[in-house]
């Protein structure tokens, strides 16, 4: 196996998480990997587990972020941001019809992240 295919396959681990680090547009590392990219009615979003995220997440509305999801909430996601930053991150509470978002997963728009090719030119761009 040679070239870009080999490099991309090296980034998969046993649970299918892609171990490619993700960086905010200013070069600060956001996550140590991600699960997949979901394409839905609102465009693409990068799906992550909480363990992937390297920043403390706080509510955009300054309310307490629960430790566990309450499926009885009247809304579909918690609207979060990294502490002392402004990037929007969604913590999915319920499923929706317009995309395959999974309950308990975190989502960020790829427009808030550096494309992989800007980090390592050997890796094909995800976005």
ChimeraX attribute file (.defattr): number of C-alpha atoms within 10 A of each C-alpha:
attribute: neighborCount
match mode: 1-to-1
recipient: residues
	/A:1	7
	/A:2	6
	/A:3	9
	/A:4	12
	/A:5	11
	/A:6	11
	/A:7	14
	/A:8	15
	/A:9	11
	/A:10	12
	/A:11	14
	/A:12	16
	/A:13	10
	/A:14	6
	/A:15	7
	/A:16	11
	/A:17	18
	/A:18	19
	/A:19	17
	/A:20	17
	/A:21	16
	/A:22	24
	/A:23	18
	/A:24	16
	/A:25	15
	/A:26	9
	/A:27	12
	/A:28	11
	/A:29	16
	/A:30	17
	/A:31	20
	/A:32	17
	/A:33	21
	/A:34	24
	/A:35	19
	/A:36	14
	/A:37	18
	/A:38	18
	/A:39	14
	/A:40	14
	/A:41	10
	/A:42	10
	/A:43	10
	/A:44	17
	/A:45	21
	/A:46	22
	/A:47	23
	/A:48	23
	/A:49	16
	/A:50	16
	/A:51	10
	/A:52	19
	/A:53	19
	/A:54	14
	/A:55	15
	/A:56	11
	/A:57	19
	/A:58	19
	/A:59	18
	/A:60	18
	/A:61	11
	/A:62	8
	/A:63	8
	/A:64	9
	/A:65	15
	/A:66	9
	/A:67	6
	/A:68	8
	/A:69	16
	/A:70	10
	/A:71	13
	/A:72	9
	/A:73	11
	/A:74	9
	/A:75	10
	/A:76	16
	/A:77	21
	/A:78	20
	/A:79	17
	/A:80	23
	/A:81	20
	/A:82	18
	/A:83	13
	/A:84	10
	/A:85	10
	/A:86	11
	/A:87	17
	/A:88	16
	/A:89	23
	/A:90	20
	/A:91	24
	/A:92	21
	/A:93	23
	/A:94	18
	/A:95	14
	/A:96	13
	/A:97	8
	/A:98	10
	/A:99	15
	/A:100	12
	/A:101	22
	/A:102	16
	/A:103	16
	/A:104	18
	/A:105	17
	/A:106	26
	/A:107	25
	/A:108	20
	/A:109	18
	/A:110	18
	/A:111	14
	/A:112	15
	/A:113	20
	/A:114	20
	/A:115	19
	/A:116	18
	/A:117	13
	/A:118	12
	/A:119	14
	/A:120	10
	/A:121	9
	/A:122	13
	/A:123	18
	/A:124	15
	/A:125	13
	/A:126	11
	/A:127	13
